[in-house]
């Protein structure tokens, strides 16, 4: 144990307090080894825990390491916004309009937009294009649906590994109850409400079971690249996520004149203080 470190738990993408996805942020993350970082992330038992460190790249304001309870990730969306929110508060610069985060995929810009929402620039896709037949079959099996129910499909992988399918409606997406998870993978599912609003769910298959992420920035960024590119959606739009878990996630998506996708939402500090690590 090395003493008290500043800590915040931030709700991200919620349409109201505690309606989004929480991320644990250790603001003073320097000096901990990999085992200590992973152990604390496992202890918080949140989908992600982040540790803020001094930057090593020119132009970055801070560096972040992002951990799930079982592994480190190069990038994730709601931890990016929650980490930026915590860093801005801790640095006394909460009114700043732009910050640059250093993480496993490089530098990610975060800016403040309408209604004070923070938004990140979606990183380039690592893998895109249609899913291969083996993956598509495995995804359908994991979701407990037939291949005929899949309207379209694509890799939307900007770091976590998302393999994503489009179903015929938002209602069908909300009715899913995966019963045969299969091999480890990250699965995104999208369906449109009658008004064209996307409903999104994110399933992480691992260790023979699965868990559902309440609201997922990285998946929403990848889905935007895919569905804006295919013409199925037009920007700006607001996606819904977390409905099946009793959350009310609202993800604001836009695309600028240079074609960069921006993914944003509300960020709120719910818990602050210190942790002994």
C-alpha positions as CSV (number, residue, x, y, z in Angstrom):
1,X,0.0,0.0,0.0
2,X,1.4,3.4,-1.0
3,X,-1.1,5.8,0.5
4,X,-4.2,7.8,-0.5
5,X,-4.8,8.7,-4.1
6,X,-7.5,10.9,-5.4
7,X,-10.5,9.0,-6.8
8,X,-13.7,9.7,-8.6
9,X,-16.6,7.6,-9.9
10,X,-18.2,9.2,-12.9
11,X,-21.5,8.4,-14.5
12,X,-21.2,8.7,-18.3
13,X,-23.9,9.0,-21.0
14,X,-26.8,9.0,-18.4
15,X,-30.0,10.8,-19.2
16,X,-30.1,11.9,-15.6
17,X,-27.9,11.1,-12.5
18,X,-26.9,7.5,-12.2
19,X,-28.7,6.4,-15.4
20,X,-25.6,5.9,-17.5
21,X,-22.4,3.8,-17.2
22,X,-20.1,4.3,-14.2
23,X,-16.3,4.4,-14.5
24,X,-13.9,4.4,-11.6
25,X,-11.0,6.9,-12.1
26,X,-7.8,6.8,-10.0
27,X,-6.6,10.3,-10.7
28,X,-3.1,9.8,-9.2
29,X,-2.3,6.5,-10.9
30,X,1.5,6.8,-11.2
31,X,3.8,4.4,-9.4
32,X,1.5,1.3,-9.4
33,X,2.6,-1.8,-11.2
34,X,0.5,-3.8,-13.6
35,X,-0.6,-6.3,-11.0
36,X,-1.8,-3.5,-8.6
37,X,-3.7,-1.8,-11.4
38,X,-5.5,-5.1,-12.5
39,X,-6.2,-6.1,-8.9
40,X,-7.9,-2.8,-8.1
41,X,-9.9,-2.9,-11.4
42,X,-11.1,-6.4,-10.4
43,X,-12.0,-5.1,-7.0
44,X,-14.2,-2.2,-8.2
45,X,-16.0,-4.8,-10.4
46,X,-17.1,-2.1,-12.9
47,X,-16.9,-2.6,-16.6
48,X,-13.8,-0.4,-16.6
49,X,-11.5,1.3,-14.2
50,X,-9.0,3.9,-15.3
51,X,-5.7,5.3,-14.0
52,X,-4.5,8.7,-14.9
53,X,-0.7,9.2,-15.5
54,X,1.6,11.9,-16.8
55,X,1.7,12.0,-20.6
56,X,4.6,10.7,-22.6
57,X,3.5,12.0,-26.0
58,X,3.8,15.7,-27.1
59,X,0.5,17.4,-27.2
60,X,-1.2,15.1,-24.6
61,X,-2.7,16.5,-21.4
62,X,-2.6,13.1,-19.6
63,X,-2.2,9.4,-20.2
64,X,-4.8,6.8,-19.3
65,X,-4.6,3.1,-18.8
66,X,-8.0,1.3,-19.0
67,X,-8.7,-2.0,-17.3
68,X,-11.7,-4.3,-17.1
69,X,-11.9,-6.7,-14.2
70,X,-9.8,-9.1,-16.2
71,X,-7.6,-7.3,-18.7
72,X,-6.2,-4.0,-20.0
73,X,-7.8,-2.4,-23.1
74,X,-6.2,0.0,-25.6
75,X,-9.3,2.2,-25.9
76,X,-12.9,2.4,-24.5
77,X,-15.4,5.2,-25.0
78,X,-17.1,5.9,-21.7
79,X,-13.8,5.5,-19.7
80,X,-12.4,8.2,-22.1
81,X,-15.2,10.7,-21.3
82,X,-15.2,9.8,-17.6
83,X,-11.4,10.2,-17.4
84,X,-11.5,13.5,-19.2
85,X,-14.2,14.7,-16.8
86,X,-12.2,13.7,-13.7
87,X,-9.0,15.2,-15.1
88,X,-10.7,18.5,-15.8
89,X,-12.1,18.7,-12.3
90,X,-8.9,17.6,-10.6
91,X,-6.8,20.1,-12.6
92,X,-9.0,23.0,-11.8
93,X,-9.6,23.5,-15.5
94,X,-13.2,22.3,-15.8
95,X,-14.1,25.1,-18.2
96,X,-11.6,24.0,-20.8
97,X,-13.1,23.3,-24.3
98,X,-10.5,20.7,-25.4
99,X,-8.2,18.1,-24.0
100,X,-6.1,15.4,-25.5
101,X,-5.9,11.9,-24.0
102,X,-3.0,9.5,-24.6
103,X,-4.0,5.9,-24.5
104,X,-3.3,2.5,-26.2
105,X,-4.6,3.6,-29.6
106,X,-2.6,6.9,-29.6
107,X,-3.9,10.4,-29.0
108,X,-7.7,10.9,-28.7
109,X,-9.2,14.4,-28.7
110,X,-12.0,15.3,-26.3
111,X,-14.0,18.5,-26.7
112,X,-16.9,20.2,-25.0
113,X,-20.0,20.6,-27.0
114,X,-23.7,21.5,-26.7
115,X,-25.2,21.5,-23.2
116,X,-21.7,21.1,-21.7
117,X,-21.5,17.5,-23.0
118,X,-18.0,16.0,-23.5
119,X,-17.4,14.2,-26.8
120,X,-14.5,12.2,-28.1
121,X,-13.2,11.9,-31.7
122,X,-13.8,8.3,-32.7
123,X,-10.5,6.6,-33.5
124,X,-10.0,4.9,-36.8
125,X,-11.4,1.4,-37.2
126,X,-8.8,-1.4,-36.8
127,X,-11.0,-3.8,-38.6
128,X,-14.1,-3.1,-40.8
129,X,-16.1,-4.8,-43.5
130,X,-18.5,-7.7,-43.3
131,X,-18.0,-10.4,-40.7
132,X,-16.6,-13.7,-42.0
133,X,-19.0,-16.6,-42.1
134,X,-17.5,-18.4,-39.1
135,X,-17.8,-15.3,-36.9
136,X,-21.3,-14.5,-38.2
137,X,-22.5,-18.0,-37.3
138,X,-20.8,-17.8,-33.9
139,X,-22.4,-14.4,-33.2
140,X,-25.9,-15.6,-34.2
141,X,-25.4,-18.7,-32.0
142,X,-24.2,-16.6,-29.0
143,X,-27.3,-14.4,-29.3
144,X,-29.7,-17.3,-29.7
145,X,-31.0,-16.1,-33.1
146,X,-31.1,-17.5,-36.6
147,X,-28.9,-16.1,-39.3
148,X,-32.0,-15.0,-41.2
149,X,-32.7,-12.4,-38.5
150,X,-29.5,-10.5,-39.3
151,X,-30.2,-7.7,-41.7
152,X,-26.6,-6.6,-42.0
153,X,-23.3,-7.1,-40.2
154,X,-19.8,-5.6,-39.9
155,X,-16.6,-5.4,-37.9
156,X,-16.8,-2.1,-35.9
157,X,-13.5,-2.6,-34.1
158,X,-11.7,0.5,-32.9
159,X,-9.8,-1.4,-30.2
160,X,-12.1,-3.6,-28.1
161,X,-12.9,-6.0,-31.0
162,X,-16.6,-5.3,-31.8
163,X,-18.4,-7.7,-34.2
164,X,-21.8,-6.0,-34.8
165,X,-25.1,-7.1,-36.3
166,X,-28.1,-5.1,-37.4
167,X,-31.5,-6.6,-36.6
168,X,-34.9,-5.7,-38.0
169,X,-36.1,-3.6,-35.1
170,X,-35.3,-2.0,-31.8
171,X,-37.9,-4.3,-30.2
172,X,-36.1,-7.4,-31.4
173,X,-32.8,-6.0,-30.0
174,X,-34.5,-5.4,-26.6
175,X,-35.9,-8.9,-26.5
176,X,-32.6,-10.7,-26.8
177,X,-31.6,-13.0,-24.0
178,X,-28.3,-14.8,-24.9
179,X,-28.3,-18.3,-23.7
180,X,-25.3,-20.0,-25.5
181,X,-22.4,-17.5,-25.2
182,X,-19.8,-19.6,-26.9
183,X,-16.2,-18.4,-27.3
184,X,-14.9,-15.1,-26.1
185,X,-15.8,-12.1,-28.2
186,X,-17.4,-8.6,-28.1
187,X,-20.8,-8.4,-29.8
188,X,-22.7,-5.3,-30.7
189,X,-26.4,-5.4,-31.7
190,X,-28.3,-2.5,-33.3
191,X,-32.0,-2.1,-34.3
192,X,-33.9,1.0,-35.2
193,X,-37.0,2.4,-33.5
194,X,-39.9,3.5,-35.9
195,X,-38.6,7.1,-35.7
196,X,-35.1,6.0,-36.8
197,X,-33.5,6.2,-33.4
198,X,-30.9,3.4,-32.9
199,X,-31.2,1.0,-29.9
200,X,-27.9,-0.6,-29.1
201,X,-26.8,-3.4,-26.8
202,X,-23.2,-4.6,-26.1
203,X,-22.4,-8.1,-25.0
204,X,-19.0,-9.2,-23.8
205,X,-18.6,-13.0,-24.0
206,X,-15.9,-14.4,-21.8
207,X,-15.2,-17.4,-19.5
208,X,-18.2,-19.3,-20.8
209,X,-20.6,-16.6,-19.8
210,X,-21.5,-13.1,-20.7
211,X,-22.2,-9.7,-19.3
212,X,-23.9,-6.6,-20.9
213,X,-22.2,-3.2,-20.9
214,X,-24.8,-0.5,-20.0
215,X,-23.6,2.2,-22.4
216,X,-20.7,1.8,-24.7
217,X,-18.8,4.7,-26.4
218,X,-16.4,2.6,-28.4
219,X,-19.2,0.5,-29.9
220,X,-21.3,3.6,-30.7
221,X,-18.3,5.2,-32.5
222,X,-17.8,2.0,-34.6
223,X,-21.5,1.7,-35.3
224,X,-21.6,5.3,-36.4
225,X,-18.7,4.8,-38.8
226,X,-20.5,1.8,-40.3
227,X,-24.1,3.0,-40.5
228,X,-23.3,6.6,-41.5
229,X,-21.0,5.2,-44.2
230,X,-23.8,2.8,-45.5
231,X,-26.4,5.5,-45.4
232,X,-28.6,3.7,-42.9
233,X,-28.2,6.7,-40.5
234,X,-27.6,10.4,-40.9
235,X,-25.9,12.7,-38.4
236,X,-26.5,14.1,-35.9
237,X,-28.5,11.5,-34.0
238,X,-29.0,10.3,-30.5
239,X,-28.6,6.5,-29.8
240,X,-30.3,4.7,-26.9
241,X,-28.5,2.1,-24.8
242,X,-29.0,0.5,-21.4
243,X,-32.7,0.2,-21.7
244,X,-32.7,-3.6,-21.1
245,X,-30.7,-3.0,-17.9
246,X,-33.0,-0.3,-16.5
247,X,-30.6,2.5,-17.5
248,X,-31.3,5.5,-19.7
249,X,-28.2,6.0,-21.8
250,X,-28.2,8.7,-24.5
251,X,-25.2,8.8,-26.9
252,X,-25.0,11.9,-29.0
253,X,-23.3,11.3,-32.4
254,X,-22.3,13.8,-35.0
255,X,-19.8,14.0,-37.9
256,X,-17.9,17.1,-38.8
257,X,-16.9,18.5,-42.1
258,X,-13.7,16.4,-42.2
259,X,-15.7,13.2,-41.7
260,X,-14.6,12.7,-38.0
261,X,-17.3,11.0,-35.9
262,X,-17.8,12.6,-32.5
263,X,-19.4,10.6,-29.7
264,X,-20.6,12.5,-26.6
265,X,-22.8,12.5,-23.6
266,X,-23.3,13.8,-20.2
267,X,-20.7,13.2,-17.5
268,X,-21.4,13.5,-13.7
269,X,-19.2,12.9,-10.7
270,X,-21.2,10.6,-8.4
271,X,-18.5,9.7,-5.8
272,X,-15.3,11.5,-5.0
273,X,-12.6,11.2,-2.4
274,X,-9.5,9.0,-2.1
275,X,-8.5,5.4,-2.2
276,X,-5.7,3.6,-0.4
277,X,-3.5,1.9,-3.0
